[in-house]
Amino acid sequence: MVERKGWSLFTSHGVVLLHLVAAPDSTLRSLSDATGLTERHVARVVKDLAEAGVLEVQRRGRRNSYAVNGDAPFQHPLLSGVPLRRLLEAISGPGRGRDGA
């Protein structure tokens, strides 16, 4: 059995984003359950992603729906010229998120 070292390749922002690509109608509670993060932390992450232009939050009745902007650049200077779509396609396959993100 492989020992876990307590770190992850993806930050909480990445984990939430990847989950929203697969399930854009998720609630904060379902995101919390799926990611193992608190609802408060998930809400903060969703807000960060929306403010960065990576995520569009659409109100639908009493719930939100989320669309990922595949054209958004990465925040890190090393990857700033790479659109988010390229990572999402590498992980999930083509046609994910808003405008085929």
Secondary structure, 3 states (H helix, E strand, C coil): CCCCCCCCCCCHHHHHHHHHHHCCCCCHHHHHHHHCCCHHHHHHHHHHHHHCCCEEEEEECCEEEEEEECCCECCCHHHCCCEHHHHHHHHHCCCCCECCC
